[in-house]
């Protein structure tokens, strides 16, 4: 039996666990590590169908906001 772990799923779990902790006790280095993990997660998810869907939705929201301001 071969067990494979999707790195994007593993990073998503790590992000959820890190963000559930109390924010008052965090150091600057801890926050920087969280940002780095989220950036790597974004790079891994971006080329997937889910990542493309998120980008399309964000683009439509931004376009709607721009159109509403006119």
PALUM-340808 format. One record per atom (N, C-alpha, C): atom name; x, y, z. Coordinates in nm, 4 decimals. Each point is the difference from the previous one (the first is absolute). Layout:
N
nuke = CA, east = X, north = Y, up = Z
...
This chain:
70
nuke = N, east = 0.0831, north = -0.1168, up = 0.0000
nuke = CA, east = -0.0831, north = 0.1168, up = 0.0000
nuke = C, east = 0.0888, north = 0.1248, up = 0.0000
nuke = N, east = -0.0260, north = 0.0899, up = -0.0936
nuke = CA, east = 0.0766, north = 0.1228, up = -0.0107
nuke = C, east = -0.0880, north = 0.1156, up = 0.0458
nuke = N, east = 0.0512, north = 0.0769, up = 0.0928
nuke = CA, east = -0.0732, north = 0.1149, up = 0.0515
nuke = C, east = 0.0603, north = 0.1259, up = -0.0607
nuke = N, east = -0.0809, north = 0.0755, up = -0.0694
nuke = CA, east = 0.0491, north = 0.1252, up = -0.0560
nuke = C, east = -0.0759, north = 0.1158, up = 0.0640
nuke = N, east = 0.0718, north = 0.1087, up = 0.0224
nuke = CA, east = -0.0589, north = 0.1172, up = 0.0611
nuke = C, east = 0.0109, north = 0.1155, up = -0.0987
nuke = N, east = -0.1115, north = 0.0618, up = -0.0278
nuke = CA, east = 0.0009, north = 0.1170, up = -0.0854
nuke = C, east = 0.0554, north = 0.1158, up = 0.0823
nuke = N, east = 0.1042, north = 0.0642, up = -0.0515
nuke = CA, east = 0.0664, north = 0.1060, up = 0.0748
nuke = C, east = -0.0945, north = 0.1173, up = 0.0244
nuke = N, east = -0.0855, north = 0.0318, up = -0.0968
nuke = CA, east = -0.0940, north = 0.1105, up = 0.0175
nuke = C, east = -0.0981, north = -0.0297, up = 0.1134
nuke = N, east = -0.0464, north = -0.1223, up = 0.0102
nuke = CA, east = -0.0922, north = -0.0372, up = 0.1082
nuke = C, east = 0.0718, north = 0.0062, up = 0.1343
nuke = N, east = 0.1236, north = -0.0477, up = 0.0039
nuke = CA, east = 0.0779, north = 0.0061, up = 0.1236
nuke = C, east = 0.0209, north = 0.1452, up = 0.0434
nuke = N, east = 0.0339, north = 0.0886, up = -0.0940
nuke = CA, east = 0.0179, north = 0.1405, up = 0.0343
nuke = C, east = -0.1306, north = 0.0634, up = 0.0448
nuke = N, east = -0.1116, north = -0.0391, up = -0.0607
nuke = CA, east = -0.1295, north = 0.0535, up = 0.0420
nuke = C, east = -0.0296, north = -0.0374, up = 0.1450
nuke = N, east = 0.0311, north = -0.1215, up = 0.0374
nuke = CA, east = -0.0211, north = -0.0434, up = 0.1384
nuke = C, east = 0.0909, north = 0.0782, up = 0.0943
nuke = N, east = 0.1254, north = 0.0190, up = -0.0391
nuke = CA, east = 0.0934, north = 0.0763, up = 0.0827
nuke = C, east = -0.0484, north = 0.1434, up = 0.0167
nuke = N, east = -0.0504, north = 0.0605, up = -0.1064
nuke = CA, east = -0.0505, north = 0.1376, up = 0.0064
nuke = C, east = -0.1170, north = 0.0098, up = 0.0966
nuke = N, east = -0.0930, north = -0.0931, up = -0.0093
nuke = CA, east = -0.1161, north = 0.0025, up = 0.0891
nuke = C, east = 0.0437, north = -0.0143, up = 0.1453
nuke = N, east = 0.0918, north = -0.0894, up = 0.0269
nuke = CA, east = 0.0469, north = -0.0204, up = 0.1372
nuke = C, east = 0.0711, north = 0.1251, up = 0.0512
nuke = N, east = 0.0841, north = 0.0611, up = -0.0838
nuke = CA, east = 0.0742, north = 0.1201, up = 0.0422
nuke = C, east = -0.0929, north = 0.1184, up = 0.0215
nuke = N, east = -0.1028, north = 0.0145, up = -0.0813
nuke = CA, east = -0.0890, north = 0.1146, up = 0.0123
nuke = C, east = -0.1006, north = -0.0145, up = 0.1135
nuke = N, east = -0.0192, north = -0.1200, up = 0.0507
nuke = CA, east = -0.0936, north = -0.0198, up = 0.1111
nuke = C, east = 0.0610, north = 0.0404, up = 0.1335
nuke = N, east = 0.1320, north = 0.0142, up = 0.0029
nuke = CA, east = 0.0656, north = 0.0390, up = 0.1258
nuke = C, east = -0.0292, north = 0.1453, up = 0.0330
nuke = N, east = 0.0207, north = 0.0367, up = 0.1255
nuke = CA, east = -0.0208, north = 0.1384, up = 0.0433
nuke = C, east = 0.1012, north = 0.0915, up = -0.0665
nuke = N, east = -0.0432, north = 0.1150, up = -0.0434
nuke = CA, east = 0.0889, north = 0.0909, up = -0.0712
nuke = C, east = 0.0859, north = 0.0842, up = 0.0935
nuke = N, east = -0.0381, north = 0.0170, up = 0.1246
nuke = CA, east = 0.0767, north = 0.0847, up = 0.0899
nuke = C, east = 0.1382, north = -0.0582, up = 0.0309
nuke = N, east = 0.0142, north = -0.1296, up = -0.0043
nuke = CA, east = 0.1244, north = -0.0634, up = 0.0409
nuke = C, east = 0.0983, north = -0.0194, up = -0.1155
nuke = N, east = -0.0301, north = 0.0507, up = -0.1174
nuke = CA, east = 0.0865, north = -0.0248, up = -0.1146
nuke = C, east = 0.1172, north = 0.0969, up = -0.0057
nuke = N, east = 0.1114, north = -0.0534, up = -0.0459
nuke = CA, east = 0.1175, north = 0.0827, up = -0.0245
nuke = C, east = -0.0009, north = 0.0416, up = -0.1464
nuke = N, east = 0.0846, north = 0.0955, up = -0.0331
nuke = CA, east = 0.0108, north = 0.0457, up = -0.1381
nuke = C, east = 0.0473, north = -0.1139, up = -0.0907
nuke = N, east = 0.0944, north = -0.0782, up = 0.0458
nuke = CA, east = 0.0507, north = -0.1114, up = -0.0809
nuke = C, east = -0.1087, north = -0.1043, up = -0.0233
nuke = N, east = -0.0863, north = -0.0195, up = 0.0992
nuke = CA, east = -0.1107, north = -0.0948, up = -0.0142
nuke = C, east = -0.0992, north = 0.0484, up = -0.1060
nuke = N, east = -0.0279, north = 0.1301, up = 0.0003
nuke = CA, east = -0.0892, north = 0.0570, up = -0.1016
nuke = C, east = 0.0615, north = -0.0100, up = -0.1392
nuke = N, east = 0.1310, north = 0.0239, up = -0.0101
nuke = CA, east = 0.0681, north = -0.0088, up = -0.1290
nuke = C, east = -0.0034, north = -0.1431, up = -0.0539
nuke = N, east = 0.0157, north = -0.0973, up = 0.0872
nuke = CA, east = -0.0074, north = -0.1391, up = -0.0421
nuke = C, east = -0.1401, north = -0.0336, up = -0.0508
nuke = N, east = -0.1027, north = 0.0499, up = 0.0672
nuke = CA, east = -0.1375, north = -0.0231, up = -0.0450
nuke = C, east = -0.0225, north = 0.0606, up = -0.1376
nuke = N, east = 0.0503, north = 0.1206, up = -0.0221
nuke = CA, east = -0.0140, north = 0.0644, up = -0.1305
nuke = C, east = 0.0718, north = -0.0810, up = -0.1070
nuke = N, east = 0.1192, north = -0.0489, up = 0.0294
nuke = CA, east = 0.0746, north = -0.0812, up = -0.0956
nuke = C, east = -0.0755, north = -0.1284, up = -0.0341
nuke = N, east = -0.0559, north = -0.0656, up = 0.0996
nuke = CA, east = -0.0765, north = -0.1226, up = -0.0240
nuke = C, east = -0.1218, north = 0.0289, up = -0.0876
nuke = N, east = -0.0686, north = 0.1112, up = 0.0264
nuke = CA, east = -0.1178, north = 0.0358, up = -0.0800
nuke = C, east = 0.0400, north = 0.0310, up = -0.1434
nuke = N, east = 0.1121, north = 0.0678, up = -0.0209
nuke = CA, east = 0.0472, north = 0.0292, up = -0.1356
nuke = C, east = 0.0341, north = -0.1280, up = -0.0766
nuke = N, east = 0.0674, north = -0.0920, up = 0.0651
nuke = CA, east = 0.0323, north = -0.1283, up = -0.0649
nuke = C, east = -0.1286, north = -0.0754, up = -0.0328
nuke = N, east = -0.0964, north = 0.0028, up = 0.0915
nuke = CA, east = -0.1293, north = -0.0639, up = -0.0249
nuke = C, east = -0.0668, north = 0.0606, up = -0.1237
nuke = N, east = 0.0033, north = 0.1340, up = -0.0098
nuke = CA, east = -0.0591, north = 0.0674, up = -0.1154
nuke = C, east = 0.0660, north = -0.0393, up = -0.1298
nuke = N, east = 0.1322, north = -0.0127, up = 0.0008
nuke = CA, east = 0.0721, north = -0.0407, up = -0.1210
nuke = C, east = -0.0361, north = -0.1430, up = -0.0394
nuke = N, east = -0.0194, north = -0.0864, up = 0.0980
nuke = CA, east = -0.0347, north = -0.1394, up = -0.0299
nuke = C, east = -0.1436, north = -0.0149, up = -0.0487
nuke = N, east = -0.0896, north = 0.0836, up = 0.0502
nuke = CA, east = -0.1413, north = -0.0131, up = -0.0352
nuke = C, east = -0.0335, north = 0.0749, up = -0.1290
nuke = N, east = 0.0747, north = 0.1047, up = -0.0324
nuke = CA, east = -0.0324, north = 0.0862, up = -0.1145
nuke = C, east = -0.0181, north = -0.0748, up = -0.1322
nuke = N, east = 0.0847, north = -0.0949, up = -0.0370
nuke = CA, east = -0.0184, north = -0.0653, up = -0.1303
nuke = C, east = -0.1124, north = -0.1042, up = -0.0036
nuke = N, east = -0.0627, north = -0.0276, up = 0.1125
nuke = CA, east = -0.1066, north = -0.0997, up = 0.0032
nuke = C, east = -0.1321, north = 0.0624, up = -0.0453
nuke = N, east = -0.0983, north = -0.0843, up = -0.0262
nuke = CA, east = -0.1321, north = 0.0485, up = -0.0401
nuke = C, east = -0.0625, north = 0.0836, up = 0.1118
nuke = N, east = 0.0193, north = -0.0413, up = 0.1242
nuke = CA, east = -0.0526, north = 0.0766, up = 0.1128
nuke = C, east = 0.0665, north = 0.1372, up = 0.0067
nuke = N, east = 0.1300, north = 0.0048, up = -0.0195
nuke = CA, east = 0.0720, north = 0.1270, up = 0.0020
nuke = C, east = -0.0460, north = 0.0934, up = -0.1108
nuke = N, east = -0.0264, north = -0.0549, up = -0.1173
nuke = CA, east = -0.0497, north = 0.0814, up = -0.1112
nuke = C, east = -0.1394, north = 0.0529, up = 0.0310
nuke = N, east = -0.0819, north = -0.0829, up = 0.0633
nuke = CA, east = -0.1344, north = 0.0435, up = 0.0366
nuke = C, east = 0.0057, north = 0.1152, up = 0.1004
nuke = N, east = 0.0881, north = -0.0120, up = 0.0997
nuke = CA, east = 0.0153, north = 0.1064, up = 0.0998
nuke = C, east = 0.0465, north = 0.1285, up = -0.0676
nuke = N, east = 0.0946, north = -0.0101, up = -0.0932
nuke = CA, east = 0.0486, north = 0.1181, up = -0.0714
nuke = C, east = -0.1115, north = 0.0633, up = -0.0830
nuke = N, east = -0.0815, north = -0.0821, up = -0.0657
nuke = CA, east = -0.1116, north = 0.0524, up = -0.0789
nuke = C, east = -0.1023, north = 0.0721, up = 0.0883
nuke = N, east = -0.0332, north = -0.0599, up = 0.1132
nuke = CA, east = -0.0968, north = 0.0613, up = 0.0916
nuke = C, east = 0.0551, north = 0.1321, up = 0.0537
nuke = N, east = 0.1261, north = 0.0013, up = 0.0389
nuke = CA, east = 0.0607, north = 0.1238, up = 0.0517
nuke = C, east = 0.0011, north = 0.1079, up = -0.1084
nuke = N, east = 0.0273, north = -0.0395, up = -0.1246
nuke = CA, east = -0.0026, north = 0.0953, up = -0.1105
nuke = C, east = -0.1387, north = 0.0570, up = -0.0238
nuke = N, east = -0.1011, north = -0.0851, up = 0.0094
nuke = CA, east = -0.1373, north = 0.0464, up = -0.0193
nuke = C, east = -0.0425, north = 0.0946, up = 0.1124
nuke = N, east = 0.0404, north = -0.0304, up = 0.1215
nuke = CA, east = -0.0322, north = 0.0879, up = 0.1130
nuke = C, east = 0.0680, north = 0.1355, up = -0.0185
nuke = N, east = 0.1268, north = -0.0017, up = -0.0382
nuke = CA, east = 0.0730, north = 0.1251, up = -0.0213
nuke = C, east = -0.0621, north = 0.0805, up = -0.1141
nuke = N, east = -0.0399, north = -0.0690, up = -0.1059
nuke = CA, east = -0.0641, north = 0.0677, up = -0.1130
nuke = C, east = -0.1336, north = 0.0604, up = 0.0419
nuke = N, east = -0.0757, north = -0.0732, up = 0.0819
nuke = CA, east = -0.1277, north = 0.0509, up = 0.0502
nuke = C, east = 0.0168, north = 0.1242, up = 0.0868
nuke = N, east = 0.1041, north = -0.0013, up = 0.0842
nuke = CA, east = 0.0278, north = 0.1159, up = 0.0841
nuke = C, east = 0.0407, north = 0.1206, up = -0.0854
nuke = N, east = 0.0810, north = -0.0263, up = -0.1031
nuke = CA, east = 0.0436, north = 0.1080, up = -0.0887
nuke = C, east = -0.1201, north = 0.0584, up = -0.0755
nuke = N, east = -0.0870, north = -0.0867, up = -0.0498
nuke = CA, east = -0.1172, north = 0.0460, up = -0.0735
nuke = C, east = -0.0965, north = 0.0768, up = 0.0912
nuke = N, east = -0.0103, north = -0.0398, up = 0.1260
nuke = CA, east = -0.0899, north = 0.0669, up = 0.0930
nuke = C, east = 0.0494, north = 0.1409, up = 0.0335
nuke = N, east = 0.1305, north = 0.0225, up = -0.0110
nuke = CA, east = 0.0558, north = 0.1310, up = 0.0311
nuke = C, east = -0.0165, north = 0.1016, up = -0.1110
nuke = N, east = -0.0431, north = -0.0427, up = -0.1156
nuke = CA, east = -0.0137, north = 0.0915, up = -0.1144
nuke = C, east = -0.1283, north = 0.0739, up = 0.0015
